[in-house]
Amino acid sequence: MILQDGRPVYSRSVGVREVGSTAPIGANDMFRVASMTKAVTSVAAMILVEQGKIGLDDPVSQFLPEFAKLRVRGPDGAEGPANRPPTIRELLTHTAGLSYNFINNARLVDAYRDARVTDGLDQPEVTTAEAMQRLASVPLGYQPGTGWEYSLATDVLGAVIEKVTGTSLESFVTERIAKPLRIESFVFNAPETVRSRFVQVTRPAQVTGALGTGYVPVMGPEAVPFPPTKGTARLDPNRAFSPTAYNSGGAGMSATIGDYVRFLQMLQNEGELDGVRVLRAETVRQMTQNATGNMPTIRGPGWGFTLGFGILTDPAAAKSRLPAGSYGWGGIYGTQFWIDPTNRVIGIVMTQTAIIGSGPISNAVREAFYAAD
């Protein structure tokens, strides 16, 4: 779906809800948005910043004491104490020194595996407290603030939100973001009443280059290759249905495409939609500026990172038709969005084709739209 100035200019649904079915994907179907959860959690955190309940430069250990005495493992494998705990700002920008299992960081991957660190995509029995204890027990990959690595930082941010508010991340998102925007489908622990609306997760039986063929269901839990890092992602699609799974701020939410579009429209309008303000305009402007300088990010040359989003800083270097200042993100289950402030365009692609849908498919849709202008 693509919108310009708030009006749909392209909308198309292709495919079926599950392998072997003839039922088409519909507007009310639910998608596990995976890392598109990060945008929502980042907005939730900035609401607390506006309220003065957390500060961008507050140490994480102020809210989660287990992160007070972290260690750092350097390139040579040697460990030493962290100079200081990461800050809230560094969680938002992924400069805290944390990682993911599927990032396949050679210095950290064994430690993450041995501590049974969850990426928020499996292990539905793990609580927030357990997840944070495990993560705090493993070393950082670099001193906080000195590097960039895609990571579980937004899961830690979600845990901070829960600690500060005394409620679940889902409850806070519902009350402060979803209800004001008339969004009904943002869920972290999907109730029985909506489970039949979920699109089945699939993966390609074979991957050639950037394309997949022969899609098969992921019944979960299952290890799925993550080609960008030559790592492996542990996926359990049924985690979305677990009443006990912790609310992963980085990967745990599900939604319909229409509801997620309303969230994006709020961002495009600098914090307001239909007369309801979720964030101050200056806060959204702060959130959508490059905050990581020239640090390399997972999206490659021409991309930086803001307080919650990837941002295009150099279209030529990125080989993209998007204008500079466009921002967005995607999810491992096959979802991606972008916001182009220059042309007031919102684009969103929702699949459940892990992980192909989050890269080549959605990138092709985006580039085709701009090529047609």
C-alpha positions, -999 to 999 in steps of 0.1 A, spaced: 0 0 0 13 35 -9 -3 68 2 5 103 -8 -9 133 11 -29 108 32 -47 93 1 -40 58 -12 -24 59 -46 -17 22 -48 -31 -7 -29 -30 -44 -38 -34 -77 -21 -17 -108 -36 -15 -143 -24 -33 -166 0 -34 -167 38 -18 -201 41 -1 -227 20 -26 -249 2 -55 -225 8 -75 -205 -17 -85 -179 9 -70 -145 -2 -52 -122 21 -77 -95 33 -77 -61 49 -84 -74 84 -58 -101 84 -31 -100 111 7 -99 104 35 -104 128 53 -72 121 85 -83 139 110 -54 139 84 -29 128 75 -32 165 106 -10 172 90 21 157 60 17 181 82 11 211 104 40 203 74 63 201 62 49 234 96 57 250 95 93 236 61 98 252 77 90 285 106 114 276 80 141 270 64 134 304 98 137 321 96 101 334 128 91 315 156 111 300 175 104 268 208 104 286 196 85 317 216 53 322 196 21 316 208 8 350 187 36 366 157 15 357 172 -20 352 199 -25 379 211 -57 362 227 -35 335 249 -16 360 281 -36 358 284 -48 322 315 -61 305 328 -56 270 344 -82 248 369 -66 223 380 -77 188 407 -99 203 383 -117 226 396 -100 257 370 -88 282 370 -58 305 345 -36 323 323 -13 304 332 24 309 295 31 319 260 16 313 243 24 280 218 53 280 182 54 268 195 74 237 219 45 229 191 20 231 170 40 206 200 44 182 214 8 186 247 22 198 245 5 232 269 -24 225 242 -51 223 236 -76 195 212 -102 182 218 -140 178 211 -137 141 236 -109 136 262 -136 140 288 -113 157 318 -137 159 328 -122 193 294 -126 209 274 -154 192 287 -181 215 280 -161 246 244 -153 234 238 -189 227 252 -202 259 231 -177 280 200 -187 259 194 -151 250 162 -148 231 158 -124 201 121 -119 210 111 -142 182 110 -176 201 111 -190 236 75 -179 245 80 -191 281 106 -164 289 95 -135 310 107 -99 307 128 -103 338 144 -135 326 151 -120 292 169 -90 307 189 -111 332 202 -133 304 211 -103 282 228 -84 310 249 -115 317 267 -115 283 294 -90 273 288 -60 251 305 -59 217 319 -25 222 319 4 247 285 21 247 282 49 222 313 40 202 297 18 175 265 6 158 250 -28 158 214 -39 152 204 -54 185 180 -62 213 183 -26 225 146 -20 218 137 -50 239 156 -34 267 137 -2 260 104 -21 263 115 -34 297 124 1 308 89 13 297 73 -15 318 94 -7 348 86 30 347 49 27 340 42 -4 361 22 -20 333 29 -42 303 43 -27 271 12 -38 253 -10 -20 278 10 12 275 9 11 237 -28 4 238 -36 33 261 -12 60 248 -9 51 210 -35 27 198 -67 40 214 -60 76 206 -54 67 170 -84 44 168 -62 14 163 -76 -20 174 -51 -46 162 -18 -37 179 -13 -68 201 17 -86 217 -1 -116 231 -29 -122 206 -62 -133 222 -80 -164 209 -106 -141 192 -81 -129 166 -59 -159 160 -79 -171 130 -71 -138 113 -33 -144 113 -15 -150 80 7 -181 80 44 -176 82 64 -193 54 100 -195 43 115 -203 9 126 -239 5 154 -226 -16 171 -193 -18 190 -182 -49 207 -148 -45 180 -125 -31 150 -146 -42 132 -176 -28 112 -204 -43 90 -232 -31 76 -216 0 68 -239 30 51 -232 63 72 -223 94 53 -242 121 79 -232 147 102 -232 164 126 -233 135 160 -220 125 158 -199 94 189 -186 76 195 -148 78 215 -141 46 225 -105 54 248 -117 82 252 -154 73 235 -160 106 205 -180 117 172 -167 132 152 -188 156 115 -182 147 84 -194 165 54 -179 148 32 -193 177 49 -169 201 24 -143 189 -4 -164 205 14 -171 239 -2 -155 269 31 -158 288 56 -145 262 72 -112 273 62 -82 253 93 -79 230 97 -42 223 119 -51 193 99 -78 176 68 -89 195 38 -70 180 12 -79 154 -11 -57 135 -33 -52 104 -18 -32 75 -45 -5 78 -39 0 115 -1 3 110 -7 28 83 -26 50 108 4 49 130 26 59 101 3 88 92 6 101 128 44 101 123 41 118 89 19 145 104 45 151 131 27 134 159 -10 141 151 -38 123 133 -75 133 130 -71 160 156 -55 138 182 -19 144 192 3 115 203 37 133 203 48 169 200 59 180 165 93 188 178 97 154 193 89 137 160 114 160 142 140 150 168 132 113 162 136 116 125 171 131 123 202 110 117 217 104 152 246 81 143 268 102 120 287 81 95 286 49 116 280 19 92 246 3 97 230 -30 86 214 -13 56 247 -4 41 262 27 26 240 58 25 219 49 56 221 62 91 199 57 122 176 80 142 159 76 175 141 46 162 143 44 124 167 38 96 172 71 77 185 76 41 213 101 42 229 96 8 206 82 -20 235 79 -44 255 58 -20 225 37 -12 216 34 -49 180 44 -40 154 66 -57 141 77 -23 150 113 -14 174 120 15 156 122 48 132 93 41 130 69 70 116 35 79 123 0 89 113 -36 83 107 -69 100 122 -104 97 88 -120 89 86 -100 57 73 -65 65 87 -31 57 76 6 57 90 39 46 80 75 51 92 101 25 87 135 41 98 153 9 69 140 -12 46 132 17 46 95 7 40 65 30 47 30 17 41 -3 35 45 -39 24 32 -67 46 41 -104 39 48 -133 61 76 -147 39 106 -148 62 129 -132 55 126 -124 18 96 -102 22 115 -77 43 141 -71 17 139 -78 -20 101 -78 -24 94 -46 -5 125 -29 -19 113 -37 -54 79 -22 -47 94 9 -34 119 14 -62 92 7 -88 70 34 -74 96 60 -76 108 49 -111 73 54 -124 72 91 -115 
